[in-house]
Amino acid sequence: MSDLVSRKLDVIENADPMGRGPDDPWRDFRTVERLDMELHFQFKHSFGKLSPFFLALEERRLMGTRCTECGKVWMPPRVHCGDDLAICEWVELPGEGVLEAASLSAYTLTTGGGEDTLVLGYVTLDGADAAMLQQVRNCDSPAPGLRVKAVWAERPVEHPMQLFWFEPA
C-alpha cells in the first residue's frame, strides 16, 4: 500500500459472489479503496417556490398543496400536480396521520452508530393523498397502520425539517 495518500485505510479485493472467474464481467471493478474522510462544507440554499412550506413549519403548521384540476393533495407539497401538471394551491393539513412504512437505521451521519438509532417513516397525513418521509420517535414498534401525530421542537434547530417529527398518537 502506498504512503502517498495519508487518509487511505486499505484496499480490498472483492471476490465475485457468483464465482465466475475469468468470465466475471465486473472483474475490473472489484478493487475498492477505502479512505478515512471528514467532509465539512457550507453553502447557501433556497427553498424557492416551496418556501411557504418551510416558513409554516416555524409556525407549527403543516402545509401541503392541492391540485386545482384533480383535487389531489400533495404532502410533501409540490408546485405542480404530479398527475396532470396543473399548478397547485396551498392547504393546511392536520398534524395527524397514518404510518405507511418505516425503516430503522443504527448508523447514519447523525447517529454515528452506537446505541442511538434513527427511524424514518412514510406518513400519510389525514386529508393528504401522498406520504411524506419524516423521522419517527418514541416508538418501539413502528408498524404500518400506526396512528401518529406531529410533535414540535421546543428549541432552535439548524434546518426547518428538524422542527417536527412524528410519534404514536
Backbone as CSV, one residue per row, in Angstrom:
resi,resn,N_x,N_y,N_z,CA_x,CA_y,CA_z,C_x,C_y,C_z
1,MET,0.849,-1.179,0.000,0.000,0.000,0.000,0.890,1.236,0.000
2,SER,0.576,2.191,-0.831,1.349,3.407,-0.986,1.162,4.343,0.204
3,ASP,2.209,5.111,0.522,2.125,6.117,1.575,1.764,7.488,1.023
4,LEU,1.394,7.575,-0.246,1.106,8.860,-0.864,-0.248,9.441,-0.444
5,VAL,-1.157,8.610,0.033,-2.471,9.082,0.471,-2.575,8.824,1.969
6,SER,-2.501,9.896,2.762,-2.438,9.733,4.220,-3.736,9.225,4.836
7,ARG,-4.856,9.442,4.208,-6.149,9.024,4.759,-6.589,7.628,4.275
8,LYS,-5.742,6.953,3.511,-6.096,5.633,2.999,-6.121,4.627,4.141
9,LEU,-7.241,3.902,4.240,-7.349,2.851,5.244,-6.841,1.527,4.701
10,ASP,-7.356,1.159,3.532,-6.954,-0.099,2.941,-7.477,-0.212,1.518
11,VAL,-7.064,-1.276,0.855,-7.546,-1.617,-0.474,-8.070,-3.039,-0.383
12,ILE,-9.299,-3.218,-0.835,-9.953,-4.517,-0.707,-10.188,-5.095,-2.093
13,GLU,-9.895,-6.371,-2.246,-10.219,-7.099,-3.467,-11.468,-7.915,-3.196
14,ASN,-12.589,-7.525,-3.772,-13.848,-8.231,-3.553,-13.979,-9.399,-4.523
15,ALA,-14.303,-10.548,-3.986,-14.497,-11.739,-4.807,-15.845,-11.673,-5.510
16,ASP,-15.941,-12.331,-6.627,-17.202,-12.451,-7.351,-18.108,-13.373,-6.547
17,PRO,-19.259,-12.869,-6.064,-20.132,-13.729,-5.252,-20.713,-14.898,-6.048
18,MET,-20.643,-14.814,-7.385,-21.173,-15.898,-8.213,-20.077,-16.845,-8.688
19,GLY,-18.814,-16.548,-8.331,-17.711,-17.443,-8.653,-17.474,-17.655,-10.143
20,ARG,-17.588,-16.622,-10.975,-17.476,-16.776,-12.429,-16.039,-16.774,-12.944
21,GLY,-15.081,-16.463,-12.087,-13.686,-16.473,-12.523,-13.420,-15.492,-13.652
22,PRO,-12.719,-15.942,-14.730,-12.371,-15.015,-15.823,-13.596,-14.525,-16.612
23,ASP,-14.755,-15.165,-16.419,-15.973,-14.731,-17.098,-16.744,-13.668,-16.321
24,ASP,-16.183,-13.215,-15.195,-16.839,-12.199,-14.367,-16.805,-10.855,-15.113
25,PRO,-17.964,-10.314,-15.502,-17.977,-9.045,-16.223,-17.566,-7.864,-15.343
26,TRP,-17.538,-8.045,-14.041,-17.184,-6.976,-13.117,-15.757,-7.109,-12.591
27,ARG,-14.957,-8.002,-13.150,-13.628,-8.283,-12.599,-12.741,-7.037,-12.517
28,ASP,-12.898,-6.087,-13.438,-12.059,-4.880,-13.424,-12.535,-3.846,-12.416
29,PHE,-13.640,-4.123,-11.724,-14.221,-3.147,-10.795,-14.336,-3.699,-9.372
30,ARG,-13.591,-4.747,-9.071,-13.704,-5.381,-7.759,-12.674,-4.874,-6.752
31,THR,-11.732,-4.028,-7.180,-10.770,-3.426,-6.258,-11.394,-2.161,-5.675
32,VAL,-11.467,-2.123,-4.338,-12.117,-0.997,-3.655,-11.118,-0.362,-2.691
33,GLU,-10.938,0.942,-2.831,-10.088,1.707,-1.926,-10.968,2.397,-0.891
34,ARG,-10.586,2.281,0.409,-11.335,2.947,1.471,-10.468,4.029,2.101
35,LEU,-11.109,5.198,2.343,-10.440,6.334,2.966,-11.145,6.713,4.257
36,ASP,-10.419,7.309,5.166,-10.988,7.890,6.375,-11.168,9.376,6.064
37,MET,-12.416,9.778,5.799,-12.676,11.141,5.347,-13.588,11.893,6.307
38,GLU,-13.325,13.170,6.481,-14.236,14.087,7.151,-14.603,15.134,6.128
39,LEU,-15.899,15.350,5.962,-16.361,16.338,4.999,-17.006,17.498,5.741
40,HIS,-16.509,18.685,5.520,-17.064,19.898,6.110,-17.267,20.900,4.990
41,PHE,-18.507,21.317,4.800,-18.743,22.339,3.790,-19.985,23.127,4.174
42,GLN,-20.062,24.331,3.680,-21.193,25.201,3.955,-21.635,25.821,2.642
43,PHE,-22.950,25.947,2.470,-23.454,26.570,1.255,-24.783,27.232,1.553
44,LYS,-25.187,28.146,0.718,-26.478,28.812,0.837,-27.463,28.096,-0.080
45,HIS,-28.679,27.882,0.428,-29.669,27.111,-0.306,-31.006,27.826,-0.240
46,SER,-31.721,27.869,-1.334,-33.056,28.462,-1.381,-34.094,27.358,-1.516
47,PHE,-35.201,27.493,-0.801,-36.307,26.557,-0.947,-37.232,26.972,-2.097
48,GLY,-36.957,28.105,-2.707,-37.687,28.541,-3.891,-39.188,28.594,-3.677
49,LYS,-39.935,28.072,-4.636,-41.398,28.134,-4.609,-42.006,27.321,-3.464
50,LEU,-41.225,26.442,-2.852,-41.720,25.653,-1.736,-41.436,26.312,-0.385
51,SER,-40.907,27.520,-0.397,-40.588,28.233,0.842,-41.771,28.354,1.796
52,PRO,-43.020,28.572,1.317,-44.133,28.660,2.272,-44.270,27.427,3.176
53,PHE,-43.935,26.254,2.671,-43.976,25.040,3.493,-43.007,25.164,4.655
54,PHE,-41.761,25.555,4.373,-40.728,25.632,5.394,-40.984,26.774,6.370
55,LEU,-41.503,27.896,5.883,-41.838,29.019,6.759,-42.991,28.657,7.687
56,ALA,-43.967,27.894,7.201,-45.096,27.474,8.029,-44.638,26.546,9.150
57,LEU,-43.588,25.766,8.915,-43.078,24.888,9.968,-42.660,25.703,11.189
58,GLU,-42.139,26.906,10.959,-41.742,27.771,12.075,-42.954,28.230,12.877
59,GLU,-44.138,28.142,12.287,-45.394,28.493,12.971,-46.131,27.242,13.450
60,ARG,-45.450,26.096,13.383,-46.019,24.805,13.777,-47.246,24.453,12.947
61,ARG,-47.134,24.683,11.657,-48.209,24.363,10.722,-47.650,23.494,9.608
62,LEU,-48.424,22.488,9.191,-48.032,21.601,8.095,-48.845,21.977,6.864
63,MET,-48.155,22.446,5.843,-48.806,22.897,4.619,-48.527,21.928,3.481
64,GLY,-49.586,21.490,2.833,-49.475,20.687,1.626,-49.993,21.510,0.461
65,THR,-50.066,20.898,-0.697,-50.644,21.591,-1.849,-51.745,20.723,-2.455
66,ARG,-52.764,21.411,-2.996,-53.892,20.730,-3.635,-53.900,21.112,-5.111
67,CYS,-54.055,20.105,-5.949,-54.145,20.336,-7.384,-55.457,21.071,-7.685
68,THR,-55.362,22.116,-8.468,-56.554,22.894,-8.825,-57.393,22.191,-9.886
69,GLU,-56.862,21.131,-10.491,-57.612,20.385,-11.513,-58.242,19.115,-10.933
70,CYS,-57.425,18.242,-10.374,-57.935,16.936,-9.920,-58.228,16.881,-8.425
71,GLY,-57.750,17.858,-7.656,-58.016,17.903,-6.230,-57.083,17.068,-5.363
72,LYS,-56.117,16.380,-5.955,-55.183,15.559,-5.177,-54.371,16.463,-4.251
73,VAL,-54.199,16.007,-3.005,-53.446,16.778,-2.010,-52.067,16.153,-1.839
74,TRP,-51.056,16.967,-2.073,-49.668,16.509,-2.032,-49.008,16.908,-0.716
75,MET,-48.374,15.944,-0.087,-47.561,16.186,1.092,-46.444,15.172,1.074
76,PRO,-45.203,15.568,0.848,-44.761,16.954,0.825,-45.337,17.712,-0.369
77,PRO,-45.383,19.040,-0.225,-46.028,19.847,-1.261,-45.283,19.830,-2.587
78,ARG,-46.049,20.063,-3.636,-45.493,20.197,-4.988,-46.058,21.465,-5.605
79,VAL,-45.276,22.094,-6.433,-45.746,23.286,-7.137,-46.744,22.880,-8.220
80,HIS,-46.426,21.792,-8.913,-47.292,21.257,-9.972,-47.768,19.866,-9.576
81,CYS,-48.991,19.536,-9.939,-49.527,18.212,-9.671,-48.713,17.168,-10.434
82,GLY,-48.350,16.109,-9.750,-47.589,15.037,-10.384,-48.405,14.228,-11.368
83,ASP,-49.735,14.359,-11.322,-50.594,13.598,-12.222,-50.967,14.361,-13.490
84,ASP,-51.304,15.655,-13.343,-51.768,16.391,-14.527,-51.023,17.707,-14.777
85,LEU,-49.988,17.984,-13.970,-49.108,19.150,-14.130,-49.784,20.496,-13.907
86,ALA,-51.003,20.499,-13.343,-51.667,21.764,-13.023,-50.954,22.422,-11.841
87,ILE,-51.008,23.742,-11.778,-50.426,24.465,-10.649,-51.273,24.196,-9.411
88,CYS,-50.611,23.944,-8.299,-51.293,23.612,-7.046,-51.483,24.858,-6.183
89,GLU,-52.376,24.729,-5.183,-52.618,25.794,-4.214,-52.303,25.262,-2.823
90,TRP,-51.952,26.168,-1.904,-51.566,25.772,-0.550,-52.788,25.425,0.285
91,VAL,-52.679,24.343,1.083,-53.710,23.942,2.037,-53.026,23.509,3.327
92,GLU,-53.650,23.817,4.458,-53.107,23.379,5.741,-53.643,21.992,6.062
93,LEU,-52.765,21.144,6.549,-53.132,19.776,6.897,-53.025,19.583,8.412
94,PRO,-53.826,18.655,8.955,-53.731,18.389,10.391,-52.413,17.695,10.710
95,GLY,-52.063,17.705,11.951,-50.802,17.094,12.362,-50.905,15.630,12.710
96,GLU,-51.923,14.928,12.210,-52.059,13.504,12.478,-52.216,12.731,11.181
97,GLY,-51.815,11.467,11.237,-51.930,10.631,10.053,-51.601,9.189,10.362
98,VAL,-51.279,8.449,9.305,-51.022,7.013,9.407,-49.616,6.702,8.915
99,LEU,-48.898,5.893,9.676,-47.583,5.420,9.262,-47.784,4.340,8.204
100,GLU,-47.221,4.539,7.023,-47.358,3.584,5.916,-46.238,2.555,5.901
101,ALA,-45.022,3.009,6.234,-43.843,2.136,6.245,-42.771,2.821,7.072
102,ALA,-41.834,2.036,7.600,-40.761,2.611,8.414,-39.476,1.832,8.208
103,SER,-38.367,2.520,8.440,-37.053,1.907,8.336,-36.227,2.336,9.546
104,LEU,-35.578,1.368,10.174,-34.755,1.610,11.346,-33.294,1.541,10.933
105,SER,-32.523,2.580,11.280,-31.111,2.598,10.922,-30.272,2.810,12.179
106,ALA,-29.340,1.897,12.404,-28.467,2.006,13.569,-27.244,2.865,13.273
107,TYR,-27.014,3.175,12.007,-25.851,4.002,11.676,-26.231,4.996,10.594
108,THR,-26.150,6.266,10.933,-26.390,7.330,9.969,-25.352,8.420,10.199
109,LEU,-25.336,9.418,9.362,-24.417,10.537,9.564,-24.716,11.260,10.865
110,THR,-25.988,11.264,11.288,-26.340,11.969,12.516,-26.173,11.108,13.759
111,THR,-26.406,9.810,13.676,-26.262,8.974,14.869,-24.824,8.514,15.058
112,GLY,-24.084,8.342,13.972,-22.700,7.912,14.069,-22.524,6.506,14.607
113,GLY,-23.586,5.742,14.665,-23.506,4.380,15.175,-23.769,4.344,16.663
114,GLY,-23.412,3.277,17.296,-23.636,3.147,18.723,-25.063,2.715,19.020
115,GLU,-25.573,3.153,20.173,-26.900,2.717,20.609,-28.022,3.562,20.025
116,ASP,-27.737,4.778,19.592,-28.778,5.618,19.007,-29.195,5.058,17.656
117,THR,-30.470,5.066,17.409,-30.983,4.642,16.116,-31.874,5.740,15.565
118,LEU,-32.081,5.680,14.284,-32.925,6.640,13.596,-34.032,5.856,12.914
119,VAL,-35.273,6.270,13.133,-36.405,5.654,12.459,-36.981,6.678,11.496
120,LEU,-37.027,6.326,10.227,-37.667,7.162,9.218,-38.937,6.456,8.776
121,GLY,-40.001,7.239,8.625,-41.269,6.641,8.246,-41.969,7.448,7.172
122,TYR,-42.715,6.739,6.337,-43.601,7.396,5.381,-44.950,7.558,6.064
123,VAL,-45.379,8.813,6.199,-46.621,9.138,6.891,-47.566,9.823,5.920
124,THR,-48.804,9.303,5.841,-49.849,9.973,5.084,-50.692,10.751,6.083
125,LEU,-50.615,12.075,6.017,-51.408,12.908,6.913,-52.876,12.823,6.535
126,ASP,-53.751,12.957,7.524,-55.183,12.975,7.256,-55.480,14.074,6.239
127,GLY,-56.183,13.734,5.185,-56.516,14.694,4.145,-55.531,14.739,2.993
128,ALA,-54.417,14.033,3.110,-53.405,14.018,2.043,-53.535,12.740,1.230
129,ASP,-53.100,12.815,-0.022,-53.128,11.658,-0.921,-51.753,11.044,-1.133
130,ALA,-50.730,11.630,-0.541,-49.361,11.141,-0.714,-48.685,11.112,0.657
131,ALA,-47.716,10.233,0.813,-46.990,10.097,2.078,-45.701,10.902,2.051
132,MET,-45.355,11.432,3.213,-44.094,12.166,3.348,-43.133,11.375,4.218
133,LEU,-41.852,11.506,3.937,-40.807,10.832,4.714,-40.366,11.767,5.833
134,GLN,-40.412,11.256,7.065,-40.000,12.076,8.203,-39.594,11.157,9.348
135,GLN,-38.870,11.713,10.292,-38.399,10.947,11.436,-39.573,10.559,12.336
136,VAL,-39.502,9.333,12.898,-40.473,8.837,13.869,-39.697,8.586,15.159
137,ARG,-40.197,9.144,16.259,-39.522,8.997,17.549,-40.446,8.368,18.586
138,ASN,-39.819,7.892,19.655,-40.546,7.345,20.809,-41.540,6.262,20.407
139,CYS,-41.079,5.376,19.545,-41.939,4.307,19.038,-41.150,3.000,19.033
140,ASP,-41.560,2.063,19.874,-40.853,0.784,19.982,-41.076,-0.122,18.777
141,SER,-42.278,-0.064,18.210,-42.579,-0.929,17.066,-43.325,-0.135,15.989
142,PRO,-42.573,0.520,15.121,-43.195,1.337,14.067,-43.773,0.465,12.953
143,ALA,-45.027,0.085,13.101,-45.670,-0.818,12.142,-46.649,-0.054,11.251
144,PRO,-46.796,-0.496,10.004,-47.782,0.134,9.116,-49.170,0.140,9.752
145,GLY,-49.871,1.256,9.558,-51.215,1.410,10.111,-51.237,2.151,11.438
146,LEU,-50.066,2.363,12.051,-49.987,3.068,13.327,-50.406,4.523,13.150
147,ARG,-51.298,5.007,14.012,-51.685,6.417,14.006,-50.558,7.206,14.656
148,VAL,-50.162,8.300,14.009,-49.086,9.138,14.512,-49.528,10.595,14.522
149,LYS,-48.788,11.392,15.293,-49.063,12.830,15.373,-47.746,13.591,15.272
150,ALA,-47.818,14.805,14.766,-46.636,15.662,14.686,-46.322,16.193,16.077
151,VAL,-45.040,16.196,16.417,-44.552,16.762,17.668,-43.525,17.821,17.277
152,TRP,-43.557,18.942,17.960,-42.751,20.093,17.565,-41.581,20.330,18.507
153,ALA,-40.459,20.746,17.941,-39.247,21.038,18.701,-39.492,22.226,19.628
154,GLU,-38.891,22.159,20.784,-39.009,23.239,21.771,-37.815,24.190,21.720
155,ARG,-36.746,23.764,21.037,-35.523,24.565,20.962,-35.199,24.886,19.517
156,PRO,-34.389,25.900,19.285,-33.982,26.213,17.904,-33.270,25.029,17.254
157,VAL,-33.428,24.901,15.945,-32.823,23.825,15.163,-32.047,24.436,14.006
158,GLU,-31.254,23.617,13.341,-30.456,24.105,12.223,-31.211,24.113,10.906
159,HIS,-32.145,23.191,10.730,-32.876,23.065,9.464,-34.364,22.972,9.769
160,PRO,-35.219,23.600,8.949,-36.663,23.573,9.226,-37.255,22.176,9.382
161,MET,-36.726,21.172,8.676,-37.278,19.822,8.785,-37.004,19.187,10.153
162,GLN,-36.126,19.790,10.948,-35.866,19.312,12.303,-36.866,19.890,13.298
163,LEU,-37.754,20.762,12.834,-38.734,21.387,13.717,-39.836,20.430,14.157
164,PHE,-40.018,19.342,13.424,-41.060,18.391,13.806,-40.653,16.967,13.458
165,TRP,-41.339,16.046,14.098,-41.190,14.617,13.843,-42.526,13.993,14.215
166,PHE,-42.644,12.706,14.013,-43.888,12.024,14.362,-43.669,11.060,15.521
167,GLU,-44.706,10.932,16.340,-44.744,9.973,17.442,-46.102,9.297,17.425
168,PRO,-46.227,8.137,18.092,-47.546,7.500,18.159,-48.596,8.457,18.719
169,ALA,-49.781,8.448,18.129,-50.867,9.350,18.571,-51.500,8.829,19.848
